[in-house]
Amino acid sequence: MLDLWERLHSIFDTPHEGRPEIEISRLSPATLVTLINYLLANSKNIETSLTMRQPFQQVAISSPSVITKFVASGAVIGEFWCALTIDEYALPDMAFFIDGPDYIALEYRMGPAWDPIALTGLFEFFRMIKLLEPSASITLNPEFFARSWCDNFKRILQDYLNETA
């Protein structure tokens, strides 16, 4: 079995308090709706901030179905802060920035909250995304990570997806 922790722990479990991003793009609106519904149903400590594009102002939306409708249409961009659970894997608190109907930036805090089980849970989330949307792109943000880390992450993710397929 692929040892994700051995290969990637240094970009998760480090004393650096950075907040790097993993970019998830090329999503269909239907997949985005499914992912938002999954976040809302499988997270605790959820906080949201939603902003209309035109006029650019923050809005309060209390209904999950209305949130997904407006975010998937691109009329509203959103931020979700939560502690997600994937197939019984509890992940550390993360932020999900939805900046359009086809893009999510997943921001995480580096540090001791990450361990091999949490990292496996995150990769199971990525597997779920690829099952929903095979053409989805999941990459490290090149503004935070060196090109070599971005390439390495891409290879490791592909190896993991092939291994657990």
N, C-alpha and C positions, 0 to 999 in steps of 0.2 A: 504494500500500500504506500502511496506517495506521502512523504512526510512534509506536509505543508509548513509545520512549525520550524523544522530544521532549515527549510529554504527561505522562509519569509519572516521569521520572528523579528528580525532587526528593523523592519518597517512597521511593526505593530508594538512590540514590547521593548520600549526604549525609554530612558528617563526624559528624553526630549518631549516637551509638552506641545509639540506641533499638532496641527489639525489638517492633515493631508486629505485629499479627496480621491475617490475612485469614481470615474465617469462612466455612466451607463447611458448609451445613446442608441439611436436607430430603433426606437420603440414605436409600436403602433399605438394609437389612442386606446384601443381595446386592451392592450397589454398594460398600458399605464394605469387604466382604471382598475384592472385586476391587481396590480402591485399596490396601488393606494388602498384598495379594500383590504388587502392582506396586511399592510402596515397597520391600518386602523383596528383590525380584528385580532392581531397577534402581537401587540405592543402594550407596554405599560408606561405610565408617566408621559403620556403624549401631550405635547404642546405644539400648537400650529400658529403660523402667521401666514395669512393669505393676502395677496395684493392684486387688485385689478390692473390690467395693462392700460386701459383707456377708460376713464381718467386714471392716472397712476395714483391709487390710494389704497390704503389697507381696508380690508373688509372682514366682517365677522360672519362666518357661515357655520351653522351648527349641525346641519344635516350631512351625513357622509355621502348620500347620493347626490346632493347638490355640489359638494366639494369635488367629487369625481367628474361630474358633468362639466363644470367650469374649468377645471384644470386640464381635462382631456381635450377640451375645445381650444385651449390656448388663451382663453379670456382672462384667466387668473393664474398667477404663478404662486407657488407655495413653498413653505418650509415646515417640515415635520421634525420635531426632536422627540426621540423615543428610545426605549429599550426593547428591541425586537427579539422575539423568540421564533426560531426556525426549527421545526421538528424536534422540539424539546432542548435545543441548544439556545441558551440565553446569551445574547450578545451585549456587549457594553453599550452605554448610551451613544447614539449617533444622531447626526442630522441628515435629513434627506431634503435636498433642494431641487424642486421641480421647476424648471425654467422653460417650459414649453411642453407640448404634447408628446415629444419624443425623447426627452432628456431628463435624467436624474443625476445629480452629483451627491454622492454619499460621503459625508465628512465624518471622520472618526478621530478620537483623541488617542494619540500614542500613549502607551504606559502599561502599568502592571495589571490593568483590568483585562488585558488580552492574555489568552493562554491557548494551548493547542485545541481545546474543545471549542472555544469561541471562534477561533480562526476556521475550524472545520465548519461550524455553523454558518459563517459568512460565505464560505465557498458553496455550501448547500443552497444558500439564497441565490448565488450566482447561477448555480445549476438550474434552479427553478426558473430564473429569468430566461436562460437559454432554451429551456423546454417550452416556455410560453412564446418566445420570440427568437427563433434560431439565428436570425441575422443581427441580433443585438450585439453591440460592441461594449465590452467591459474592460476599461483600461485605467491605469494610474494616471493621475493628472500630471502632464509633463511640466507644468509650472512649479510643481513641488518636488518631483522626482527626476533624477538623472535619466537620460535616455536608456542607459544600460539597465536600470531598475524597471523601467517601463517595459522593455523588451523581455526581461526575465519574468516579470509578472505575467505577461501575455502567454509565454511558453508554459509556465507552471499552471495557469488556469486551464489552458488547453489540455495539458497532461491530466489534470484532475478530472476534467469533463470526460475525456476519453476513457479514463480508468473506471469511472463510476457509471458509465453509460449502460 
